[in-house]
């Protein structure tokens, strides 16, 4: 074998090349985080962790495509290798999409379809796919998503699960969201329903969201309201409710926006998914369900320099049923772009507990960086 052949083989091993078919793209992201939590009555806790997502997208033709995400996460210092008990990368998402079902039947013209494993849709406190936790993957389900826009009304229909028995009667979730759009300049209104069947128990959520109330007639104030009810499927428990009122106002200088909100979840409130990260402060000291909480938040968002965003929030937490003051939390989050594909985030929270609330003082800090590729 001559020297040129050996050199070619060596270069081939040193510089891997992936040949992709037309319409196929590969990308992803890597996220590293170090976080610290210091509780006044317990030992402090800190950890370093990493998450890697690898995305594959393929356009089969002009109307059909396929998407998949491979995910892996770990905490620094975990055992690794075969037999160490550490989970291997797993399929986070894998679904096919049809852009317009009208190609199959004229009756279905204007409807799109996703089939497979998908991250949960994001409807805030009702159902979401939170991607904050490094060691817990975003919530995803196997099923179907139909979507259409008819006469200005956006329609999203979901069906997850139900495939564990021949009759499809296993645990399943049915969801519907109707975006009514701008109702004559008054507000953007959406109505949603989620019903879940788990064995003999049927639970549900119903919500109404009224956003941008008043349109442009409130002198720059953006006002949003959401009301939701929940039924946990138990005849012995009263229906729960969630009420949220939020307002924001742009101050102009440095992109400053003043925001304020009040969210009340009563003691029997339940949702399809836990409250997303930061719903009651970034320290996440309140349980994931976030029931029996009265949260009042006042904050300011601004851009101190080009590419840098900052948010300061002052949060007061109390129980709804008894009105017991739990404490106050102050959050500071800085985020900036270190390049077209690199971001950096720093967050700090300090929680001051009120006497008799059953909670303790706490400090939380995290440093996070992410790369897209």
C-alpha positions as a LaTeX table, in Angstrom:
\begin{tabular}{lrrr}
\hline
Residue & $x$ (\AA) & $y$ (\AA) & $z$ (\AA) \\
\hline
Unk1 & 0.00 & 0.00 & 0.00 \\
Unk2 & 1.59 & 3.31 & $-1.07$ \\
Unk3 & 2.07 & 6.37 & 1.13 \\
Unk4 & $-0.72$ & 8.39 & $-0.50$ \\
Unk5 & $-3.25$ & 5.65 & 0.26 \\
Unk6 & $-2.12$ & 5.46 & 3.89 \\
Unk7 & $-2.34$ & 9.24 & 4.20 \\
Unk8 & $-5.86$ & 9.20 & 2.76 \\
Unk9 & $-7.00$ & 6.54 & 5.24 \\
Unk10 & $-5.45$ & 8.45 & 8.14 \\
Unk11 & $-7.21$ & 11.68 & 7.15 \\
Unk12 & $-10.50$ & 9.81 & 6.75 \\
Unk13 & $-10.22$ & 8.55 & 10.34 \\
Unk14 & $-9.19$ & 11.93 & 11.74 \\
Unk15 & $-11.86$ & 13.97 & 9.96 \\
Unk16 & $-15.21$ & 12.14 & 10.05 \\
Unk17 & $-17.63$ & 13.11 & 7.31 \\
Unk18 & $-21.39$ & 12.61 & 7.35 \\
Unk19 & $-23.13$ & 12.49 & 4.00 \\
Unk20 & $-26.75$ & 13.57 & 4.31 \\
Unk21 & $-29.47$ & 13.10 & 1.73 \\
Unk22 & $-31.25$ & 16.10 & 0.29 \\
Unk23 & $-33.77$ & 17.51 & 2.75 \\
Unk24 & $-32.09$ & 15.96 & 5.82 \\
Unk25 & $-30.58$ & 18.20 & 8.48 \\
Unk26 & $-28.85$ & 17.38 & 11.76 \\
Unk27 & $-28.46$ & 19.84 & 14.64 \\
Unk28 & $-28.82$ & 20.10 & 18.36 \\
Unk29 & $-27.60$ & 21.81 & 21.49 \\
Unk30 & $-25.47$ & 21.26 & 24.58 \\
Unk31 & $-26.34$ & 22.89 & 27.92 \\
Unk32 & $-24.07$ & 22.99 & 30.99 \\
Unk33 & $-25.22$ & 24.24 & 34.40 \\
Unk34 & $-23.83$ & 24.66 & 37.88 \\
Unk35 & $-26.34$ & 25.41 & 40.61 \\
Unk36 & $-26.23$ & 25.99 & 44.35 \\
Unk37 & $-28.94$ & 25.96 & 47.01 \\
Unk38 & $-28.33$ & 26.99 & 50.60 \\
Unk39 & $-31.04$ & 26.34 & 53.15 \\
Unk40 & $-30.69$ & 27.86 & 56.64 \\
Unk41 & $-31.70$ & 24.63 & 58.37 \\
Unk42 & $-29.86$ & 22.08 & 56.21 \\
Unk43 & $-26.57$ & 21.50 & 54.48 \\
Unk44 & $-26.06$ & 23.42 & 51.26 \\
Unk45 & $-26.31$ & 21.56 & 47.97 \\
Unk46 & $-24.58$ & 22.16 & 44.64 \\
Unk47 & $-24.11$ & 20.20 & 41.44 \\
Unk48 & $-22.86$ & 20.40 & 37.87 \\
Unk49 & $-24.82$ & 18.79 & 35.05 \\
Unk50 & $-25.09$ & 18.58 & 31.28 \\
Unk51 & $-27.78$ & 17.95 & 28.70 \\
Unk52 & $-27.22$ & 17.08 & 25.04 \\
Unk53 & $-29.97$ & 17.09 & 22.41 \\
Unk54 & $-29.37$ & 15.84 & 18.86 \\
Unk55 & $-32.07$ & 16.77 & 16.35 \\
Unk56 & $-32.81$ & 15.09 & 13.04 \\
Unk57 & $-35.21$ & 16.64 & 10.52 \\
Unk58 & $-36.06$ & 15.11 & 7.16 \\
Unk59 & $-38.30$ & 16.49 & 4.41 \\
Unk60 & $-39.74$ & 13.42 & 2.70 \\
Unk61 & $-41.56$ & 15.57 & 0.16 \\
Unk62 & $-43.19$ & 19.00 & 0.02 \\
Unk63 & $-46.02$ & 17.86 & 2.28 \\
Unk64 & $-44.54$ & 15.18 & 4.56 \\
Unk65 & $-41.64$ & 15.49 & 7.00 \\
Unk66 & $-40.12$ & 13.65 & 9.95 \\
Unk67 & $-38.50$ & 14.98 & 13.14 \\
Unk68 & $-36.68$ & 13.21 & 15.95 \\
Unk69 & $-34.67$ & 14.25 & 19.01 \\
Unk70 & $-32.14$ & 12.08 & 20.86 \\
Unk71 & $-31.53$ & 13.30 & 24.44 \\
Unk72 & $-28.93$ & 12.50 & 27.09 \\
Unk73 & $-28.37$ & 14.07 & 30.51 \\
Unk74 & $-26.05$ & 13.43 & 33.43 \\
Unk75 & $-24.73$ & 14.94 & 36.65 \\
Unk76 & $-20.97$ & 15.34 & 36.94 \\
Unk77 & $-19.44$ & 12.51 & 38.95 \\
Unk78 & $-22.03$ & 9.88 & 38.04 \\
Unk79 & $-20.76$ & 6.44 & 37.23 \\
Unk80 & $-20.54$ & 5.72 & 33.52 \\
Unk81 & $-20.09$ & 2.86 & 31.14 \\
Unk82 & $-21.88$ & $-0.48$ & 30.64 \\
Unk83 & $-23.44$ & $-1.90$ & 33.77 \\
Unk84 & $-23.10$ & 1.34 & 35.75 \\
Unk85 & $-26.84$ & 1.89 & 35.92 \\
Unk86 & $-26.71$ & 5.20 & 34.09 \\
Unk87 & $-29.45$ & 5.55 & 31.45 \\
Unk88 & $-28.33$ & 5.67 & 27.84 \\
Unk89 & $-29.53$ & 8.37 & 25.46 \\
Unk90 & $-33.24$ & 8.03 & 24.70 \\
Unk91 & $-35.72$ & 9.12 & 22.07 \\
Unk92 & $-37.31$ & 12.34 & 23.34 \\
Unk93 & $-39.35$ & 12.98 & 20.21 \\
Unk94 & $-40.02$ & 11.06 & 16.99 \\
Unk95 & $-42.96$ & 12.04 & 14.84 \\
Unk96 & $-44.11$ & 12.43 & 11.25 \\
Unk97 & $-45.92$ & 15.53 & 10.01 \\
Unk98 & $-48.34$ & 16.03 & 7.14 \\
Unk99 & $-48.62$ & 19.71 & 6.25 \\
Unk100 & $-52.02$ & 19.48 & 4.52 \\
Unk101 & $-54.32$ & 16.50 & 4.75 \\
Unk102 & $-56.23$ & 17.82 & 1.75 \\
Unk103 & $-53.91$ & 15.77 & $-0.44$ \\
Unk104 & $-55.55$ & 12.66 & 1.01 \\
Unk105 & $-59.13$ & 13.97 & 1.13 \\
Unk106 & $-60.65$ & 17.28 & 0.10 \\
Unk107 & $-62.77$ & 17.23 & 3.27 \\
Unk108 & $-59.57$ & 17.57 & 5.33 \\
Unk109 & $-58.10$ & 20.46 & 3.33 \\
Unk110 & $-56.45$ & 22.99 & 5.65 \\
Unk111 & $-55.78$ & 20.45 & 8.42 \\
Unk112 & $-52.28$ & 19.35 & 9.41 \\
Unk113 & $-51.34$ & 16.19 & 11.33 \\
Unk114 & $-48.46$ & 15.18 & 13.61 \\
Unk115 & $-48.19$ & 11.50 & 14.61 \\
Unk116 & $-45.70$ & 9.95 & 17.03 \\
Unk117 & $-43.88$ & 10.96 & 20.20 \\
Unk118 & $-44.06$ & 14.72 & 20.84 \\
Unk119 & $-43.26$ & 17.13 & 23.64 \\
Unk120 & $-46.36$ & 18.36 & 25.43 \\
Unk121 & $-47.82$ & 21.59 & 24.05 \\
Unk122 & $-47.28$ & 24.69 & 26.17 \\
Unk123 & $-50.40$ & 26.12 & 27.79 \\
Unk124 & $-48.66$ & 27.47 & 30.90 \\
Unk125 & $-49.96$ & 26.16 & 34.20 \\
Unk126 & $-52.46$ & 23.82 & 32.47 \\
Unk127 & $-50.09$ & 21.59 & 30.52 \\
Unk128 & $-46.50$ & 22.17 & 29.45 \\
Unk129 & $-43.20$ & 20.53 & 28.58 \\
Unk130 & $-40.77$ & 22.20 & 30.97 \\
Unk131 & $-37.14$ & 21.94 & 29.82 \\
Unk132 & $-35.47$ & 23.44 & 32.89 \\
Unk133 & $-34.53$ & 20.38 & 34.95 \\
Unk134 & $-31.24$ & 18.93 & 33.78 \\
Unk135 & $-31.96$ & 15.38 & 34.96 \\
Unk136 & $-35.65$ & 15.15 & 34.11 \\
Unk137 & $-36.62$ & 15.26 & 30.45 \\
Unk138 & $-39.40$ & 17.52 & 29.16 \\
Unk139 & $-42.81$ & 15.89 & 29.37 \\
Unk140 & $-43.67$ & 14.11 & 26.12 \\
Unk141 & $-46.42$ & 11.76 & 24.99 \\
Unk142 & $-47.20$ & 9.38 & 22.14 \\
Unk143 & $-50.20$ & 10.32 & 20.06 \\
Unk144 & $-51.73$ & 12.66 & 17.52 \\
Unk145 & $-52.02$ & 16.40 & 16.94 \\
Unk146 & $-54.48$ & 17.86 & 14.44 \\
Unk147 & $-54.42$ & 21.59 & 13.67 \\
Unk148 & $-56.33$ & 23.96 & 11.44 \\
Unk149 & $-57.29$ & 27.59 & 11.05 \\
Unk150 & $-60.85$ & 28.13 & 9.88 \\
Unk151 & $-62.41$ & 31.59 & 9.52 \\
Unk152 & $-59.71$ & 33.08 & 11.72 \\
Unk153 & $-60.17$ & 30.49 & 14.50 \\
Unk154 & $-57.12$ & 28.37 & 15.31 \\
Unk155 & $-58.01$ & 24.80 & 16.28 \\
Unk156 & $-55.61$ & 22.35 & 17.96 \\
Unk157 & $-56.75$ & 18.83 & 18.84 \\
Unk158 & $-54.58$ & 16.34 & 20.76 \\
Unk159 & $-54.92$ & 12.68 & 21.65 \\
Unk160 & $-52.18$ & 11.02 & 23.68 \\
Unk161 & $-51.87$ & 7.44 & 24.89 \\
Unk162 & $-54.66$ & 4.90 & 24.71 \\
Unk163 & $-52.50$ & 2.38 & 22.89 \\
Unk164 & $-51.86$ & $-0.01$ & 25.78 \\
Unk165 & $-54.84$ & $-2.25$ & 25.05 \\
Unk166 & $-56.42$ & $-3.66$ & 21.88 \\
Unk167 & $-59.43$ & $-1.37$ & 22.32 \\
Unk168 & $-57.27$ & 1.67 & 23.00 \\
Unk169 & $-58.90$ & 2.06 & 26.42 \\
Unk170 & $-55.67$ & 2.42 & 28.41 \\
Unk171 & $-54.66$ & 5.71 & 30.05 \\
Unk172 & $-55.17$ & 8.53 & 27.59 \\
Unk173 & $-55.46$ & 12.30 & 27.35 \\
Unk174 & $-57.70$ & 14.33 & 25.04 \\
Unk175 & $-57.04$ & 18.04 & 24.52 \\
Unk176 & $-58.61$ & 20.84 & 22.50 \\
Unk177 & $-57.67$ & 24.49 & 22.21 \\
Unk178 & $-59.61$ & 27.11 & 20.24 \\
Unk179 & $-57.83$ & 30.39 & 19.55 \\
Unk180 & $-60.56$ & 32.86 & 18.70 \\
Unk181 & $-58.05$ & 35.53 & 17.74 \\
Unk182 & $-58.62$ & 39.27 & 18.00 \\
Unk183 & $-62.28$ & 39.76 & 18.87 \\
Unk184 & $-63.01$ & 43.10 & 17.25 \\
Unk185 & $-59.92$ & 44.75 & 18.72 \\
Unk186 & $-61.09$ & 44.07 & 22.29 \\
Unk187 & $-58.86$ & 41.11 & 23.19 \\
Unk188 & $-57.28$ & 37.85 & 22.04 \\
Unk189 & $-59.40$ & 35.03 & 23.43 \\
Unk190 & $-58.63$ & 31.31 & 23.67 \\
Unk191 & $-60.65$ & 28.46 & 25.18 \\
Unk192 & $-59.11$ & 25.13 & 26.14 \\
Unk193 & $-60.13$ & 21.75 & 27.49 \\
Unk194 & $-58.04$ & 18.79 & 28.66 \\
Unk195 & $-59.43$ & 15.47 & 29.83 \\
Unk196 & $-57.39$ & 12.55 & 31.12 \\
Unk197 & $-58.46$ & 8.99 & 31.80 \\
Unk198 & $-56.32$ & 6.91 & 34.16 \\
Unk199 & $-58.05$ & 3.63 & 34.90 \\
Unk200 & $-61.33$ & 4.39 & 36.66 \\
Unk201 & $-60.42$ & 8.05 & 37.32 \\
Unk202 & $-61.23$ & 10.81 & 34.84 \\
Unk203 & $-59.75$ & 14.27 & 35.45 \\
Unk204 & $-60.10$ & 17.45 & 33.44 \\
Unk205 & $-59.10$ & 21.10 & 33.03 \\
Unk206 & $-61.06$ & 23.88 & 31.35 \\
Unk207 & $-59.53$ & 27.30 & 30.71 \\
Unk208 & $-60.34$ & 30.71 & 29.25 \\
Unk209 & $-57.51$ & 33.12 & 28.37 \\
Unk210 & $-58.21$ & 36.76 & 27.52 \\
Unk211 & $-55.02$ & 38.50 & 26.41 \\
Unk212 & $-54.14$ & 42.02 & 25.29 \\
Unk213 & $-57.38$ & 43.35 & 26.72 \\
Unk214 & $-58.29$ & 46.69 & 25.21 \\
Unk215 & $-55.81$ & 46.34 & 22.35 \\
Unk216 & $-53.99$ & 49.62 & 21.77 \\
Unk217 & $-56.51$ & 51.71 & 23.73 \\
Unk218 & $-54.99$ & 51.23 & 27.23 \\
Unk219 & $-52.18$ & 53.80 & 26.81 \\
Unk220 & $-49.49$ & 51.15 & 26.34 \\
Unk221 & $-50.64$ & 48.83 & 29.15 \\
Unk222 & $-50.88$ & 45.14 & 28.20 \\
Unk223 & $-53.49$ & 43.35 & 30.34 \\
Unk224 & $-54.00$ & 39.55 & 30.37 \\
Unk225 & $-56.43$ & 37.39 & 32.35 \\
Unk226 & $-56.71$ & 33.61 & 32.63 \\
Unk227 & $-59.26$ & 31.53 & 34.52 \\
Unk228 & $-59.14$ & 27.74 & 34.71 \\
Unk229 & $-60.99$ & 25.02 & 36.59 \\
Unk230 & $-59.91$ & 21.50 & 37.42 \\
Unk231 & $-61.66$ & 18.28 & 38.35 \\
Unk232 & $-59.38$ & 15.58 & 39.78 \\
Unk233 & $-61.94$ & 12.86 & 39.16 \\
Unk234 & $-62.80$ & 12.38 & 42.83 \\
Unk235 & $-66.40$ & 12.87 & 43.91 \\
Unk236 & $-65.14$ & 13.74 & 47.41 \\
Unk237 & $-63.09$ & 16.72 & 46.22 \\
Unk238 & $-64.45$ & 20.05 & 45.07 \\
Unk239 & $-63.41$ & 21.41 & 41.71 \\
Unk240 & $-60.27$ & 23.55 & 41.86 \\
Unk241 & $-59.60$ & 26.86 & 40.18 \\
Unk242 & $-56.71$ & 29.01 & 38.97 \\
Unk243 & $-57.01$ & 32.75 & 38.37 \\
Unk244 & $-54.24$ & 34.87 & 36.90 \\
Unk245 & $-54.19$ & 38.61 & 36.17 \\
Unk246 & $-51.06$ & 40.22 & 34.71 \\
Unk247 & $-50.18$ & 43.63 & 33.33 \\
Unk248 & $-47.09$ & 45.12 & 31.72 \\
Unk249 & $-46.05$ & 48.59 & 30.59 \\
Unk250 & $-43.10$ & 49.62 & 28.44 \\
Unk251 & $-41.06$ & 52.46 & 29.90 \\
Unk252 & $-38.93$ & 53.02 & 26.80 \\
Unk253 & $-35.37$ & 53.54 & 28.11 \\
Unk254 & $-33.09$ & 50.47 & 27.76 \\
Unk255 & $-36.11$ & 48.43 & 26.72 \\
Unk256 & $-37.52$ & 48.69 & 30.26 \\
Unk257 & $-40.83$ & 46.95 & 30.88 \\
Unk258 & $-42.61$ & 47.07 & 34.24 \\
Unk259 & $-44.74$ & 44.02 & 34.97 \\
Unk260 & $-47.06$ & 42.93 & 37.77 \\
Unk261 & $-49.23$ & 39.87 & 38.29 \\
Unk262 & $-51.37$ & 38.01 & 40.77 \\
Unk263 & $-51.98$ & 34.27 & 40.42 \\
Unk264 & $-54.18$ & 32.34 & 42.82 \\
Unk265 & $-54.41$ & 28.53 & 42.77 \\
Unk266 & $-56.82$ & 27.18 & 45.37 \\
Unk267 & $-56.19$ & 24.16 & 47.57 \\
Unk268 & $-57.89$ & 21.68 & 45.21 \\
Unk269 & $-56.30$ & 22.93 & 41.97 \\
Unk270 & $-54.77$ & 20.20 & 39.79 \\
Unk271 & $-53.38$ & 20.38 & 36.26 \\
Unk272 & $-52.29$ & 18.07 & 33.48 \\
Unk273 & $-48.62$ & 18.94 & 34.19 \\
Unk274 & $-46.74$ & 20.42 & 37.14 \\
Unk275 & $-46.25$ & 24.18 & 37.21 \\
Unk276 & $-43.30$ & 25.11 & 34.97 \\
Unk277 & $-39.98$ & 26.30 & 36.42 \\
Unk278 & $-40.16$ & 29.78 & 37.90 \\
Unk279 & $-43.96$ & 29.87 & 38.19 \\
Unk280 & $-43.52$ & 30.77 & 41.88 \\
Unk281 & $-39.93$ & 32.03 & 41.80 \\
Unk282 & $-36.81$ & 30.54 & 40.24 \\
Unk283 & $-35.77$ & 28.86 & 43.51 \\
Unk284 & $-38.74$ & 26.50 & 42.96 \\
Unk285 & $-39.41$ & 26.12 & 46.68 \\
Unk286 & $-43.13$ & 25.48 & 46.15 \\
Unk287 & $-44.24$ & 21.99 & 45.13 \\
Unk288 & $-44.56$ & 21.24 & 41.43 \\
Unk289 & $-48.37$ & 21.21 & 41.47 \\
Unk290 & $-48.45$ & 24.74 & 42.89 \\
Unk291 & $-51.84$ & 24.33 & 44.61 \\
Unk292 & $-53.05$ & 26.55 & 47.49 \\
Unk293 & $-50.77$ & 29.43 & 46.49 \\
Unk294 & $-51.42$ & 33.16 & 46.22 \\
Unk295 & $-48.54$ & 34.68 & 44.23 \\
Unk296 & $-48.11$ & 38.44 & 43.76 \\
Unk297 & $-45.17$ & 39.46 & 41.58 \\
Unk298 & $-43.82$ & 42.89 & 40.72 \\
Unk299 & $-40.82$ & 43.13 & 38.40 \\
Unk300 & $-38.78$ & 45.00 & 35.85 \\
Unk301 & $-37.22$ & 43.70 & 32.62 \\
Unk302 & $-34.60$ & 45.70 & 30.76 \\
Unk303 & $-31.55$ & 45.50 & 28.48 \\
Unk304 & $-28.54$ & 47.15 & 30.17 \\
Unk305 & $-26.41$ & 46.69 & 27.03 \\
Unk306 & $-26.70$ & 45.27 & 23.54 \\
Unk307 & $-27.32$ & 41.52 & 23.64 \\
Unk308 & $-27.89$ & 41.43 & 27.41 \\
Unk309 & $-31.33$ & 41.00 & 29.01 \\
Unk310 & $-32.07$ & 41.34 & 32.73 \\
Unk311 & $-35.13$ & 40.66 & 34.88 \\
Unk312 & $-35.70$ & 41.54 & 38.53 \\
Unk313 & $-38.76$ & 40.13 & 40.33 \\
Unk314 & $-40.08$ & 40.65 & 43.85 \\
Unk315 & $-42.51$ & 37.86 & 44.77 \\
Unk316 & $-44.84$ & 37.56 & 47.75 \\
Unk317 & $-46.18$ & 34.07 & 48.50 \\
Unk318 & $-49.07$ & 33.08 & 50.75 \\
Unk319 & $-51.53$ & 30.20 & 51.04 \\
Unk320 & $-54.94$ & 30.77 & 49.51 \\
Unk321 & $-57.14$ & 28.76 & 51.90 \\
Unk322 & $-55.86$ & 30.15 & 55.22 \\
Unk323 & $-54.13$ & 33.28 & 53.95 \\
Unk324 & $-50.90$ & 32.33 & 55.75 \\
Unk325 & $-47.90$ & 34.40 & 54.64 \\
Unk326 & $-45.16$ & 32.04 & 53.44 \\
Unk327 & $-42.43$ & 34.54 & 52.59 \\
Unk328 & $-40.93$ & 36.72 & 49.89 \\
Unk329 & $-38.49$ & 35.92 & 47.12 \\
Unk330 & $-36.31$ & 38.26 & 45.08 \\
Unk331 & $-35.06$ & 36.97 & 41.73 \\
Unk332 & $-32.39$ & 38.37 & 39.43 \\
Unk333 & $-31.75$ & 36.75 & 36.03 \\
Unk334 & $-29.18$ & 37.88 & 33.45 \\
Unk335 & $-29.01$ & 36.43 & 29.96 \\
Unk336 & $-26.76$ & 37.39 & 27.10 \\
Unk337 & $-25.68$ & 36.15 & 23.69 \\
Unk338 & $-21.96$ & 35.42 & 23.51 \\
Unk339 & $-22.15$ & 34.79 & 19.77 \\
Unk340 & $-24.65$ & 33.61 & 17.21 \\
Unk341 & $-24.84$ & 30.12 & 18.75 \\
Unk342 & $-23.71$ & 30.57 & 22.37 \\
Unk343 & $-25.75$ & 31.90 & 25.32 \\
Unk344 & $-24.95$ & 32.52 & 28.98 \\
Unk345 & $-27.39$ & 32.80 & 31.89 \\
Unk346 & $-26.92$ & 33.72 & 35.55 \\
Unk347 & $-29.72$ & 33.52 & 38.08 \\
Unk348 & $-29.86$ & 34.38 & 41.77 \\
Unk349 & $-32.78$ & 34.08 & 44.19 \\
Unk350 & $-33.06$ & 34.84 & 47.88 \\
Unk351 & $-36.09$ & 33.68 & 49.85 \\
Unk352 & $-37.02$ & 35.17 & 53.22 \\
Unk353 & $-39.52$ & 33.03 & 55.15 \\
Unk354 & $-42.28$ & 34.50 & 57.29 \\
Unk355 & $-42.78$ & 33.24 & 60.84 \\
Unk356 & $-45.47$ & 30.58 & 61.02 \\
Unk357 & $-45.42$ & 29.81 & 57.29 \\
Unk358 & $-43.57$ & 26.51 & 57.69 \\
Unk359 & $-40.74$ & 27.46 & 55.32 \\
Unk360 & $-37.10$ & 28.43 & 55.86 \\
Unk361 & $-34.77$ & 31.05 & 54.38 \\
Unk362 & $-33.00$ & 29.92 & 51.22 \\
Unk363 & $-30.52$ & 31.17 & 48.61 \\
Unk364 & $-30.33$ & 29.77 & 45.08 \\
Unk365 & $-27.78$ & 30.49 & 42.35 \\
Unk366 & $-27.11$ & 29.02 & 38.93 \\
Unk367 & $-24.67$ & 29.59 & 36.09 \\
Unk368 & $-25.62$ & 28.15 & 32.73 \\
Unk369 & $-24.18$ & 28.17 & 29.23 \\
Unk370 & $-25.52$ & 26.64 & 26.05 \\
Unk371 & $-24.28$ & 25.92 & 22.54 \\
Unk372 & $-26.36$ & 25.32 & 19.43 \\
Unk373 & $-24.87$ & 23.30 & 16.61 \\
\hline
\end{tabular}
